[in-house]
Amino acid sequence: MTNLILAGLSMLIGAVEPASAQESGGPSPDFVAMQFQDWAVIITPGASEAGTLNPAGNALGFVCGQQCVHFLDVQEECRDGSSYRAVANVDDRRFDLGLTCHPLEDRKIFIIDMSPAYLTALSESPSLTFDIALDKGRNTQAAFSLLGCNDAVHLAAEAVVAEGPAQGP
């Protein structure tokens, strides 16, 4: 996993605030920000992100650069490159997911190993809850709104496709 994939993620985590406004303008032509219910989209040259924050400040989202990944930030310590298990509860469905710990500036985030059934469930539900098994027998939970998720993720993915893959140094 390259740092380029996650290049704009810290900007998204700092910028996303749940709101009900549909769109808000960005500060320059090189930066586009839009709001879709509880999800925000940030598009910059070479990268795009879609994400949301829950009331506890945890982030869930999608970022595209040279590759696209889904991420989860629950503000917990994890070991770089280590794998973790999570259960995602979407409505009455339960999905076992793998998470991989990645450093991002001064924090650690999880990259979510996606499954087609899980992605389909995301598009059909208004909310999602994760139960994550951490080190030393600890667990943490995080719940997120999915209102606006479909529109935000599709826009973020389309922005990178329209622009073409980001170029590395």
C-alpha positions in Angstrom: 0.0 0.0 0.0 1.5 3.3 -1.0 1.2 6.5 0.9 -0.1 8.1 -2.3 -3.3 6.1 -1.9 -3.9 7.7 1.4 -2.5 11.2 0.5 -5.7 13.1 1.0 -7.2 11.1 3.8 -6.1 13.3 6.6 -7.7 16.2 4.9 -11.0 14.3 4.7 -10.9 13.1 8.3 -10.4 16.7 9.4 -13.0 18.2 7.0 -15.9 15.8 7.2 -18.7 16.9 9.5 -22.1 15.3 9.4 -24.7 17.7 8.0 -27.9 17.7 6.0 -26.9 20.2 3.3 -26.7 18.7 -0.1 -23.7 20.6 -1.5 -21.2 23.2 -0.4 -18.5 24.9 -2.6 -14.8 24.4 -2.2 -12.2 27.2 -1.8 -10.5 26.8 -5.2 -10.7 25.1 -8.6 -8.1 22.5 -7.4 -10.3 21.5 -4.4 -13.9 20.5 -4.7 -16.0 19.7 -1.6 -19.6 18.5 -1.6 -22.0 17.3 1.1 -24.4 14.4 0.6 -26.5 14.1 3.7 -24.1 12.7 6.3 -21.3 12.1 3.9 -18.8 14.5 2.4 -16.7 14.3 -0.8 -13.4 16.0 -1.4 -11.8 15.9 -4.8 -8.3 17.2 -5.4 -5.9 16.6 -8.4 -5.0 12.9 -8.4 -7.2 11.8 -5.4 -10.7 11.8 -4.2 -12.3 10.9 -0.9 -15.8 10.3 0.5 -16.4 9.8 4.2 -18.4 10.5 7.3 -17.7 11.1 11.0 -19.8 9.7 13.8 -20.5 11.8 17.0 -17.4 10.1 18.7 -15.2 11.4 15.9 -14.6 8.0 14.3 -14.3 8.1 10.5 -15.6 5.7 7.8 -14.9 6.3 4.1 -13.5 5.6 0.7 -10.4 7.1 -0.8 -9.1 6.8 -4.4 -5.6 7.6 -5.8 -3.8 5.0 -7.8 -6.1 2.5 -6.1 -9.3 2.8 -4.2 -9.7 1.6 -0.6 -12.4 1.7 2.1 -11.1 2.9 5.5 -12.1 3.0 9.1 -10.6 5.2 11.8 -11.7 4.4 15.3 -9.0 6.3 17.0 -7.4 3.1 18.5 -3.8 1.9 18.4 -2.9 -1.0 16.1 0.3 -2.5 14.8 1.4 -1.3 11.3 0.6 -3.9 8.7 -1.2 -6.2 11.2 -4.5 -7.9 10.4 -7.5 -7.5 12.6 -11.1 -8.9 12.5 -14.3 -7.0 12.5 -18.0 -7.7 12.3 -20.1 -5.3 10.4 -23.8 -5.3 11.3 -25.9 -3.8 8.5 -29.6 -4.1 9.3 -30.1 -7.7 10.3 -27.1 -8.9 8.3 -23.7 -9.6 9.7 -20.4 -9.5 7.7 -17.0 -10.8 8.9 -14.4 -8.4 7.6 -10.6 -8.3 7.6 -8.9 -5.0 8.5 -5.3 -4.0 8.0 -3.6 -1.4 10.1 -1.9 1.5 8.3 -0.1 4.6 9.6 -1.4 7.9 8.5 0.5 10.9 9.8 0.0 10.9 13.6 -2.8 8.2 13.6 -3.5 4.7 12.6 -6.4 3.7 10.4 -7.8 0.4 9.2 -8.1 -0.5 5.5 -11.2 -2.7 5.1 -11.0 -5.9 3.0 -14.2 -5.6 1.0 -16.7 -8.2 -0.1 -19.3 -7.7 -2.8 -22.1 -8.7 -0.4 -21.0 -6.1 2.2 -20.8 -3.4 -0.5 -24.3 -4.3 -1.6 -25.6 -4.1 2.0 -24.1 -0.6 2.4 -26.1 0.7 -0.5 -29.3 -0.6 1.0 -29.1 0.5 4.7 -29.3 3.8 6.5 -26.7 2.8 9.1 -23.8 0.4 10.0 -22.2 -0.8 13.2 -18.7 -2.3 13.5 -17.4 -4.5 16.3 -13.6 -4.6 16.1 -11.3 -7.1 17.8 -8.2 -5.2 18.8 -4.9 -6.4 20.5 -4.8 -8.0 23.9 -8.5 -9.1 23.9 -9.8 -5.5 23.6 -12.8 -4.7 21.4 -14.3 -1.4 20.2 -17.5 -0.5 18.5 -18.4 2.3 16.1 -21.7 3.1 14.4 -22.0 5.3 11.3 -24.8 6.8 9.2 -24.9 5.6 5.6 -27.2 8.5 4.5 -25.6 9.9 1.4 -23.0 7.2 1.2 -24.0 5.9 -2.3 -23.9 9.4 -3.9 -20.7 10.3 -2.2 -18.8 7.1 -3.0 -19.9 7.1 -6.6 -18.9 10.7 -7.1 -15.4 10.0 -5.5 -14.9 7.0 -7.7 -16.1 8.7 -10.9 -13.8 11.7 -10.2 -10.7 9.5 -10.3 -12.0 7.5 -13.4 -12.6 10.8 -15.3 -9.2 12.2 -14.4 -7.3 8.9 -14.8 -5.0 7.3 -12.2 -2.9 9.6 -10.0 0.7 9.9 -11.1 3.4 8.9 -8.5 6.7 10.9 -8.1 
